[in-house]
Amino acid sequence: MNEIVFFLERREATYLARLRALVDINSGLDNPAGRDRVLDHLEIGYKTLGFSCERVQRPGDMTHLVARRPSTKPGATKVLILGHFDTVYDSTSPFQTFTEQGPWLAGPGVGDMKGGLVVTQAALDALYHVGHLGDFDWVCCHNADEEIQSPTSRDLIEQCAADRDLCLDFEIGRKTGAVVRSRSGVGRFFVTVHGRSAHAGMDHSVGVNAIVGLSRIIVELAELTDPARGTTVNVGVVKGGTKRNVVPDEAKAEVDVRVQSIEEGERVERRIRELCGGEPVPGARVELLGGIGRPPWQRNPLCDRLIAHFQRVADEHGLALGAEDTGGGSDANFTAALGIPTIDGLGPVGEKPHTFDERIQRHSVVERAKLVALALLAYKPDRDGTPVDPGEVN
């Protein structure tokens, strides 16, 4: 529909200004006040379009937002929108402001994923403008803890997803322009070895060296990596000891796990618990926290059919797309695992998230909004479970 295209192109400057405003608000995990300010912006946009908004309080100063706009139209497509507003940049980070760099826009969270929040708003605005927003039954869930695997919002997301026909997640688009069709399952484990402190010279034999104990576990953990299965186990953070001449009584490691299937996740988690279940050195005690927090999103016919629909619309309107698999996790893992047709990576096309070089392509903010609005207008929900040939999606 040409009117959608014209509407969004005329308002590009407005949406880029909204993006600047969001990016310039720090919403790191240590900044609940900043996250609340982002919610203020989101609520204004939703309420303007007739959505009801509910702030959901959870432990740890976590406040999530659910915006709803039911449809009175019989058989209306039930859409779930996902988009987190936390970022990996805390309040002390030197990377704090939005900048324009020619065809690029840079800043903390500009791609991951405040750009996606603006694309969401722009697509909804366009549908409202052409009189079709009410053709859909909307639930939009925005969470504050995605960057730490959504521990306080997973159940909320799954509740919101319960009766939905499809789910759209607006994480950063791949630098090729592709959306995401599958994601690895993700686990986080925290290993603490407790030993016994002693003087390294006078009482060395009395001490129990926690670092030595942890190092033995680390070697075993690293060997769980299996490229043939797509499994990686990365010990990314290690801490321990106080002084050179003191036997350390505590050592800690943070471990990242990526798996491609539920069965593999169960196998790896079981093995990690076995490795941490004994004494790595005599007298040591091991404490293990964490687990597989995001189930794998395995490529499947229902998601492929949805992505193929978006691809057809993109081709019809000369918009870049494609679909890729990725090792990173997102909240879309939860909805895909529930069997809901899901597409992710609908945010602006960009690169280098989680770095001080994070940036997106300027033109892709409006381009992605066009794609979403046009694809939804042409969408018919697959309620009979008819499979699709995965070959439809490249």
C-alpha positions as CSV (number, residue, x, y, z in Angstrom):
1,M,0.0,0.0,0.0
2,N,1.6,3.2,-1.2
3,E,0.1,5.3,1.6
4,I,2.1,3.4,4.2
5,V,5.3,4.0,2.3
6,F,4.6,7.7,1.8
7,F,3.6,8.1,5.5
8,L,6.7,6.6,6.8
9,E,9.1,8.3,4.4
10,R,7.6,11.7,5.3
11,R,8.1,11.0,9.0
12,E,11.6,9.7,8.9
13,A,13.1,12.7,10.8
14,T,10.5,12.3,13.5
15,Y,11.4,8.6,14.1
16,L,15.2,9.4,14.1
17,A,14.5,12.1,16.7
18,R,12.7,9.5,18.8
19,L,15.6,7.1,18.4
20,R,18.0,9.8,19.5
21,A,15.9,10.5,22.6
22,L,15.8,6.8,23.6
23,V,19.5,6.2,23.0
24,D,20.5,9.2,25.0
25,I,18.8,7.7,28.0
26,N,21.0,5.2,29.8
27,S,19.0,2.1,30.5
28,G,21.7,-0.3,31.7
29,L,21.0,-2.9,34.3
30,D,22.3,-0.7,37.1
31,N,20.0,2.2,36.2
32,P,16.3,1.5,37.0
33,A,15.5,5.2,36.9
34,G,16.8,5.4,33.3
35,R,14.8,2.3,32.3
36,D,11.7,3.9,33.7
37,R,12.3,7.0,31.6
38,V,12.4,4.8,28.5
39,L,9.1,3.3,29.6
40,D,7.6,6.8,29.8
41,H,8.5,7.3,26.2
42,L,7.1,4.0,25.1
43,E,3.8,4.5,27.0
44,I,3.2,7.9,25.3
45,G,3.5,6.2,21.9
46,Y,1.2,3.4,22.8
47,K,-1.5,5.5,24.5
48,T,-1.6,7.8,21.5
49,L,-2.7,4.8,19.5
50,G,-5.3,3.6,22.0
51,F,-3.3,0.9,23.8
52,S,-3.7,0.2,27.5
53,C,-0.4,0.0,29.3
54,E,0.5,-2.0,32.4
55,R,3.8,-1.8,34.2
56,V,4.6,-5.2,35.7
57,Q,6.9,-5.0,38.8
58,R,9.3,-7.9,39.4
59,P,12.2,-8.4,42.0
60,G,15.5,-6.7,41.5
61,D,14.1,-3.3,40.5
62,M,12.8,-4.8,37.3
63,T,9.8,-3.2,35.7
64,H,8.3,-4.5,32.4
65,L,5.7,-3.1,30.2
66,V,2.7,-4.8,28.6
67,A,0.7,-2.8,26.1
68,R,-2.6,-4.2,24.7
69,R,-5.1,-3.2,22.1
70,P,-7.8,-5.9,21.6
71,S,-9.6,-6.0,18.3
72,T,-13.4,-6.2,17.9
73,K,-13.0,-7.7,14.4
74,P,-14.0,-11.4,14.3
75,G,-11.0,-13.6,13.5
76,A,-8.5,-10.8,13.9
77,T,-4.9,-11.9,13.7
78,K,-3.4,-12.0,17.3
79,V,0.1,-10.5,17.2
80,L,2.7,-10.5,19.9
81,I,5.4,-7.8,19.7
82,L,8.6,-8.3,21.7
83,G,11.3,-5.8,22.4
84,H,13.6,-5.2,25.4
85,F,14.7,-1.8,26.5
86,D,17.7,-2.7,28.7
87,T,21.2,-2.4,27.3
88,V,24.6,-3.8,28.2
89,Y,26.0,-0.3,28.8
90,D,25.8,0.6,32.5
91,S,25.6,4.1,33.9
92,T,29.4,4.5,34.2
93,S,30.1,3.4,30.6
94,P,32.0,6.0,28.5
95,F,29.6,5.1,25.6
96,Q,26.5,7.2,26.3
97,T,25.3,9.3,23.4
98,F,23.7,9.0,20.0
99,T,25.8,10.2,17.0
100,E,25.2,10.5,13.3
101,Q,28.0,9.2,11.1
102,G,26.8,9.8,7.5
103,P,24.7,6.8,6.5
104,W,25.2,5.3,10.0
105,L,23.6,6.0,13.3
106,A,25.7,5.0,16.4
107,G,25.1,4.9,20.1
108,P,24.5,2.6,23.1
109,G,21.6,0.3,22.3
110,V,20.9,1.9,18.9
111,G,20.6,-1.5,17.4
112,D,20.2,-3.7,20.5
113,M,17.6,-2.7,20.6
114,K,16.2,0.8,20.9
115,G,16.2,1.0,17.1
116,G,13.8,-1.9,17.2
117,L,11.5,-0.1,19.6
118,V,11.3,2.8,17.2
119,V,10.6,0.5,14.2
120,T,7.8,-1.1,16.2
121,Q,6.2,2.3,16.9
122,A,6.6,3.5,13.3
123,A,4.9,0.4,11.9
124,L,2.0,0.7,14.4
125,D,1.7,4.4,13.5
126,A,1.5,3.6,9.8
127,L,-1.2,0.9,10.3
128,Y,-3.2,3.4,12.4
129,H,-2.8,6.1,9.8
130,V,-4.3,3.8,7.0
131,G,-7.1,2.6,9.3
132,H,-5.9,-1.0,9.7
133,L,-4.5,-1.0,13.3
134,G,-7.8,-2.4,14.5
135,D,-7.6,-5.3,12.1
136,F,-5.2,-6.9,14.6
137,D,-5.3,-8.0,18.2
138,W,-2.2,-6.6,19.8
139,V,-0.1,-7.6,22.8
140,C,3.3,-5.8,23.1
141,C,5.7,-7.0,25.8
142,H,8.8,-4.9,26.6
143,N,11.2,-6.3,29.3
144,A,14.0,-4.8,31.3
145,D,16.2,-7.9,31.8
146,E,16.8,-9.5,28.3
147,E,20.5,-8.9,28.4
148,I,20.8,-11.3,31.4
149,Q,18.5,-13.9,29.9
150,S,15.2,-12.5,31.1
151,P,15.0,-14.2,34.5
152,T,12.1,-12.1,35.8
153,S,10.3,-11.7,32.5
154,R,10.3,-15.1,30.8
155,D,7.0,-16.2,32.5
156,L,5.5,-12.9,31.5
157,I,6.5,-13.3,27.9
158,E,5.2,-16.8,27.8
159,Q,1.9,-15.7,29.3
160,C,1.6,-12.9,26.7
161,A,2.3,-15.5,23.9
162,A,-0.2,-18.1,25.0
163,D,-2.9,-17.4,22.4
164,R,-1.0,-15.5,19.8
165,D,-1.0,-16.3,16.0
166,L,2.5,-15.0,15.5
167,C,5.4,-13.3,17.3
168,L,7.6,-10.4,15.9
169,D,10.8,-9.6,17.8
170,F,12.7,-6.5,16.9
171,E,16.3,-7.3,17.7
172,I,18.9,-5.8,15.5
173,G,18.8,-6.9,11.8
174,R,21.8,-8.8,10.5
175,K,24.3,-6.6,8.6
176,T,23.3,-8.4,5.4
177,G,19.7,-7.2,5.9
178,A,18.6,-10.7,7.0
179,V,16.2,-11.6,9.7
180,V,16.7,-14.5,12.1
181,R,15.1,-17.9,11.6
182,S,16.8,-19.9,14.4
183,R,18.9,-19.2,17.5
184,S,21.1,-21.3,19.8
185,G,19.9,-22.2,23.3
186,V,21.9,-20.2,25.9
187,G,23.0,-21.2,29.3
188,R,24.8,-19.3,32.1
189,F,26.6,-21.1,34.9
190,F,28.3,-19.7,37.9
191,V,30.9,-21.9,39.6
192,T,32.4,-21.1,43.0
193,V,35.0,-23.3,44.6
194,H,35.4,-22.9,48.4
195,G,38.7,-23.9,49.9
196,R,40.7,-23.0,53.0
197,S,42.9,-20.0,53.4
198,A,46.4,-20.4,54.9
199,H,49.9,-18.9,54.8
200,A,51.6,-20.1,51.6
201,G,54.9,-20.7,53.4
202,M,54.3,-21.6,57.0
203,D,51.0,-23.5,56.7
204,H,50.8,-24.4,53.0
205,S,49.7,-28.0,53.8
206,V,46.8,-26.8,55.9
207,G,45.3,-24.8,53.1
208,V,42.9,-25.9,50.4
209,N,43.7,-24.1,47.1
210,A,40.4,-23.0,45.6
211,I,42.1,-21.8,42.4
212,V,43.7,-25.2,41.7
213,G,40.3,-26.8,42.3
214,L,38.6,-24.5,39.9
215,S,41.3,-24.9,37.3
216,R,40.7,-28.6,37.1
217,I,37.0,-28.0,36.6
218,I,37.7,-25.4,33.9
219,V,39.7,-27.9,31.9
220,E,36.9,-30.4,31.9
221,L,34.3,-27.7,31.0
222,A,36.3,-26.6,28.0
223,E,36.4,-30.1,26.7
224,L,32.5,-30.1,26.5
225,T,32.8,-27.8,23.4
226,D,31.8,-29.9,20.4
227,P,31.8,-28.1,17.0
228,A,30.2,-31.1,15.3
229,R,27.1,-30.6,17.5
230,G,27.3,-26.8,17.4
231,T,28.0,-26.8,21.2
232,T,30.3,-24.3,22.8
233,V,31.2,-24.0,26.4
234,N,33.2,-20.8,27.2
235,V,34.7,-20.0,30.5
236,G,34.6,-16.2,30.1
237,V,35.3,-14.8,33.6
238,V,37.6,-16.2,36.3
239,K,38.3,-14.6,39.7
240,G,40.2,-15.8,42.7
241,G,42.9,-15.1,45.3
242,T,43.9,-12.1,47.3
243,K,47.7,-12.2,47.6
244,R,50.6,-14.1,46.2
245,N,51.5,-15.6,49.5
246,V,48.1,-16.7,50.6
247,V,46.4,-20.0,49.7
248,P,43.2,-18.8,48.1
249,D,40.0,-19.9,49.8
250,E,37.7,-19.0,47.0
251,A,37.7,-19.0,43.2
252,K,34.9,-18.2,40.8
253,A,34.1,-18.7,37.1
254,E,31.3,-17.6,34.8
255,V,30.5,-20.0,32.0
256,D,28.6,-19.4,28.8
257,V,27.0,-22.4,27.0
258,R,25.4,-22.5,23.5
259,V,23.5,-25.5,22.2
260,Q,21.4,-26.4,19.2
261,S,18.8,-28.8,20.6
262,I,17.0,-29.3,23.8
263,E,18.5,-32.8,24.2
264,E,22.0,-31.4,23.8
265,G,21.3,-28.7,26.4
266,E,20.1,-31.4,28.8
267,R,23.3,-33.5,28.2
268,V,25.6,-30.6,28.7
269,E,23.9,-29.3,31.8
270,R,23.9,-32.8,33.3
271,R,27.6,-33.1,32.7
272,I,28.4,-29.7,34.2
273,R,26.5,-30.7,37.3
274,E,28.5,-33.9,37.5
275,L,31.8,-32.0,37.2
276,C,30.8,-29.7,40.0
277,G,29.4,-32.4,42.2
278,G,32.6,-33.7,43.8
279,E,35.8,-32.4,45.3
280,P,38.2,-31.1,42.6
281,V,40.9,-31.1,45.3
282,P,40.7,-32.8,48.7
283,G,38.7,-30.6,51.2
284,A,37.2,-28.3,48.6
285,R,33.5,-27.6,48.1
286,V,31.9,-26.6,44.9
287,E,28.8,-24.4,44.5
288,L,27.0,-24.2,41.1
289,L,24.3,-21.8,40.1
290,G,22.6,-21.2,36.8
291,G,21.4,-23.4,33.9
292,I,20.1,-23.3,30.4
293,G,18.1,-20.1,30.5
294,R,17.0,-19.9,26.9
295,P,15.7,-23.0,25.0
296,P,17.1,-23.5,21.5
297,W,15.0,-22.1,18.7
298,Q,15.4,-24.8,16.1
299,R,14.4,-24.0,12.5
300,N,10.9,-25.3,11.9
301,P,8.2,-25.2,9.2
302,L,5.9,-22.7,11.0
303,C,8.6,-20.1,11.4
304,D,9.8,-20.8,7.9
305,R,6.3,-20.1,6.6
306,L,6.1,-16.7,8.4
307,I,9.6,-15.7,7.2
308,A,8.8,-16.8,3.6
309,H,5.7,-14.5,3.8
310,F,7.9,-11.5,4.8
311,Q,10.4,-12.4,2.1
312,R,7.7,-12.3,-0.6
313,V,6.5,-8.9,0.6
314,A,10.1,-7.6,0.7
315,D,10.6,-8.8,-2.8
316,E,7.4,-7.2,-4.0
317,H,8.5,-3.8,-2.6
318,G,12.2,-3.9,-3.3
319,L,13.2,-4.3,0.3
320,A,16.4,-6.2,1.3
321,L,15.8,-9.3,3.4
322,G,16.9,-12.9,3.6
323,A,17.1,-15.2,6.7
324,E,20.0,-16.5,8.8
325,D,20.7,-18.7,11.7
326,T,22.6,-17.2,14.7
327,G,24.4,-18.4,17.8
328,G,23.0,-15.5,19.9
329,G,19.9,-16.0,22.0
330,S,16.9,-13.7,22.4
331,D,13.4,-13.7,23.8
332,A,12.2,-15.1,20.5
333,N,13.7,-18.4,21.7
334,F,10.8,-18.6,24.2
335,T,8.0,-18.1,21.7
336,A,9.5,-20.4,19.1
337,A,9.9,-23.1,21.7
338,L,6.1,-22.7,22.4
339,G,5.4,-23.5,18.8
340,I,4.3,-20.0,17.8
341,P,5.4,-18.8,14.3
342,T,8.2,-16.4,15.2
343,I,10.4,-14.0,13.2
344,D,13.3,-12.1,14.8
345,G,15.8,-9.5,13.7
346,L,13.2,-7.1,12.5
347,G,15.0,-4.1,13.9
348,P,17.2,-1.8,11.9
349,V,20.0,-3.3,9.9
350,G,23.3,-2.9,11.9
351,E,26.5,-4.3,13.2
352,K,28.8,-4.5,16.3
353,P,26.2,-4.7,19.1
354,H,27.5,-4.9,22.6
355,T,30.6,-2.8,21.6
356,F,31.5,0.9,21.6
357,D,31.1,0.7,17.8
358,E,27.5,-0.3,17.8
359,R,25.7,1.2,14.8
360,I,22.8,0.9,12.4
361,Q,22.1,2.0,8.8
362,R,20.1,5.2,8.9
363,H,17.7,4.3,6.1
364,S,16.8,0.9,7.6
365,V,14.7,2.4,10.4
366,V,12.0,3.4,8.0
367,E,12.6,0.5,5.6
368,R,12.0,-2.1,8.4
369,A,8.8,-0.3,9.5
370,K,7.6,-0.4,5.9
371,L,8.3,-4.1,5.7
372,V,6.5,-4.9,9.0
373,A,3.4,-2.9,8.2
374,L,3.1,-4.2,4.7
375,A,3.7,-7.8,5.6
376,L,1.1,-7.7,8.4
377,L,-1.5,-6.2,6.1
378,A,-1.0,-9.1,3.7
379,Y,-0.7,-11.8,6.4
380,K,-3.2,-14.6,6.9
381,P,-2.7,-16.7,10.1
382,D,-1.8,-20.4,9.7
383,R,-4.3,-21.8,12.2
384,D,-4.5,-25.3,10.6
385,G,-0.8,-26.2,11.2
386,T,-0.2,-26.7,7.4
387,P,3.6,-27.2,7.0
388,V,5.7,-25.3,4.6
389,D,8.7,-26.5,2.5
390,P,11.8,-25.1,4.4
391,G,13.3,-24.5,0.9
392,E,11.0,-21.5,0.5
393,V,13.4,-19.5,2.8
394,N,16.9,-19.0,1.6
